[in-house]
Amino acid sequence: MTKAPFALRGRNPDVLTCIANLSNDEVFTPPEFANRMLDTLAAAWAADHSGANLWTDSTARFLDPFTKSGVFLREITGRLTAGLKDQIPDLQARVTHILTKQVYGIGITQLTSLLARRSVYCSKFANGPHSIVKSFAHEQGNIWFERTEHSWEGGKCRFCGASQRALDRGEDQETHAYAFIHTDDIQTRINDIFGGTMQFDVIIGNPPYQLDDGGFGKSAAPIYHLFVEQAKTLDPRYLIMVTPSRWMAGGKGLDKYRERMLADKRMKAIIDHPKLYEGFPGVKIRGGISYFLWSREHNGPCEVQTIWEGKPTGPAVARHLDAYDVLVRRNEAVPILEKVKAKGEPTLDRRVSSRKPFGFATNFAGKASAARLTDPVKLFANQRVGYVERQDIVVNPQWIDKWKILMTAVQGTSAAVETKFLSKPIIAEPGTACTETYLVAGVFETEQEAQYYARYLKTRLVRFLVSLRKVTQHATRDVYGFVPDLPLNQKWTDSKLYKRYGFTSEEVAFVESQVAEHDGELFDAAAEEDEGDDV
């Protein structure tokens, strides 16, 4: 008997390892990564069901509500095909059961829905002559897609926040109005789509990450959190999704989402890939990516594990995610932070300025010369120095004649591993100001205080504590929230700081493995910037 095409394996290469991402909002999941997520899911199912094998359950229902390549549905189908062999010996009957009763998807665009059907049914039409299922009455099968429109209110979509000017562009182009999040009642919508009362045991997938409405990189608004929260309302047994990790400590518009995620005791596991490019090779996602497993029946701490260069950095550690206002990603960092926090000292975020400390944007350079200015103030601008009239400084003018420490508001490189986390401090003498390129990290009466403070910011421990809150290149005031505001009556060094907080030799070694020394002179006015086209 000749086996059906869906049973074939071992082809080299797998076509789903070769396709390129269509855009920054539609990132395809590598098959190997999808299978690691399925392994995590299967292990949790077994632990919660007395060792039962998920792939032998002929009643379990799976939904990928934002399928792109169809990789999750394809790999689930393959596992069920093997697992149900004894229950449904006939191969064709087995596959028909799986694909008509157990595996469901919602395409995010017309193109990706066709690709997903080709991956799962071996045909872009579920009822076509080449489909491995012969009982579907319509071409979509259980991988649904229909064009969805945005709901414009005041120039924005009320569901996803998309710009009407950018995406209200006619029927010949994709709307990027993803059906799963463009509804007030997702359960009713799901029932309508699949023609019955649908309750899913597992919701799994890789949602769109950001709005494709003319923004790019860090300027684009994230939307993956909308898919996560919508999926929770369907009340599956398990929810497992891969998303960017920047929600853990930052991200545009993600504060409330982070708060809810950290407080959700149904979070069972987080597997984190912080190294750039490692989770999804070739895709630049600042802060890395991670996947989480949410379990409806779980009520307790979450197991957190970091993967670095393909291997766990240590065992998973169960901890309460809401111990801090951000998620401390590395388990090894938690006892170090706890020792610092135990002192009860105030933190530097109260000292550091917000963006535009003197009201000037990054692209403002002032005059090239102080000549012809009545009362010139030296202006630190983007990798240059200019001059501006004192009377034109209306934001924080009281800082002009103080000693100041400036730190670049953006710090990062193109490297896959960040090791500096903060720029070198700049001592700005009285009679100076700066543009938005910098933050004013501190204001002082004396040069000595400024010198001591600058040296403190340069220490490895300070930059390590910053790294716990910094997931992108932006070094805003918030990233200083774990750094103690120490008395500036001495030159702080790492050795003094390690002794102050009672670190073990292993903890010191971990800090120094994460943070490199700043080479050369103490202070450097050049900002290390690399905006890039990242996700």
PECOR-V838759 format. One record per pair of residues at least 6 apart in sequence whose C-alpha atoms are under 6 Angstrom apart, sorted by the first residue. I is the first residue (numbers start at 1). J is the second residue. Records with the same first field share a line. If there is no record, write none. Layout:
I->J ; J
This chain:
17->30
21->27 ; 28
24->535
25->208 ; 209 ; 210
26->208
42->54
46->52 ; 53
55->79 ; 80 ; 83
56->83 ; 84
60->201
61->102 ; 200 ; 201
62->102 ; 103 ; 200 ; 202 ; 203
63->104 ; 105 ; 203
64->105 ; 203 ; 204 ; 205
65->105 ; 106
66->106 ; 107 ; 108 ; 207
67->106 ; 107
68->112
69->115 ; 116
70->116 ; 119
74->120
88->94
96->133
104->142 ; 143
105->143
106->143 ; 144 ; 145
107->113 ; 144 ; 145
108->178
114->124
117->124
118->124
121->131 ; 132
122->131
123->130 ; 131
125->139
126->139 ; 140 ; 141
127->136 ; 138 ; 139
148->177 ; 179
149->177
150->157 ; 177
151->157 ; 158
155->164
156->162 ; 163 ; 164
159->182
166->213
191->197 ; 198
200->236
201->236 ; 237
202->236 ; 237 ; 238 ; 239
203->239
204->239 ; 240 ; 241
205->241
206->241 ; 242
207->224
208->224
209->222 ; 223 ; 224
210->221 ; 222 ; 223
211->221
217->533 ; 534 ; 535
237->295 ; 296
238->294 ; 295
239->293 ; 294
240->292 ; 293
241->291 ; 292
242->290 ; 291
243->289 ; 290
244->289
245->287 ; 288 ; 289 ; 290
246->287 ; 471
247->258
248->326 ; 327
249->326 ; 469
262->321 ; 322
263->322
265->299 ; 300
266->294 ; 295 ; 296 ; 298 ; 299
267->294 ; 302
268->293 ; 294 ; 302
269->292 ; 293 ; 302 ; 303 ; 304
270->291 ; 292 ; 304
271->290 ; 291 ; 305 ; 306
272->290 ; 306 ; 307
273->279 ; 288 ; 289 ; 290 ; 307
274->287 ; 288
275->288 ; 416
276->288 ; 416
277->283 ; 284
284->534
285->534 ; 535
286->472
287->471 ; 472
301->318 ; 319 ; 320
302->318 ; 319
303->316 ; 317 ; 318
304->316 ; 317
305->316
306->312 ; 313
307->313
328->468
339->501
340->501
345->484
346->484 ; 485
347->481 ; 483 ; 484 ; 485
348->480 ; 483 ; 485
349->477 ; 478 ; 480 ; 481
351->442
352->440 ; 441 ; 442 ; 477
353->439 ; 440
355->436
356->436
358->395 ; 396
359->395
360->435 ; 436
361->435 ; 436
362->435 ; 436 ; 437
365->381 ; 386
366->386 ; 387 ; 388
367->386 ; 387
368->386
370->376 ; 387
375->389 ; 390
376->388 ; 389 ; 390
377->387 ; 388 ; 390 ; 431 ; 432
378->387 ; 432
379->385 ; 386 ; 387 ; 432 ; 433 ; 434
380->434
381->434 ; 435
382->437
383->526
400->431 ; 432 ; 433
401->430 ; 431
402->430 ; 444 ; 445
403->428 ; 429 ; 430 ; 443 ; 444
404->427 ; 428 ; 442 ; 443
405->426 ; 427 ; 428 ; 440 ; 441 ; 442
406->425 ; 426 ; 438 ; 439 ; 440 ; 441
407->425 ; 438 ; 439
408->437 ; 438 ; 527
409->437 ; 438 ; 439 ; 474 ; 475
410->473 ; 474 ; 475
411->422 ; 473 ; 528
412->473
413->530
419->515 ; 516
420->515 ; 516
421->463
424->523 ; 524
425->454 ; 523
426->523
449->488
452->491
456->492
459->494
460->515
465->482 ; 483
466->479 ; 480
469->479
470->479
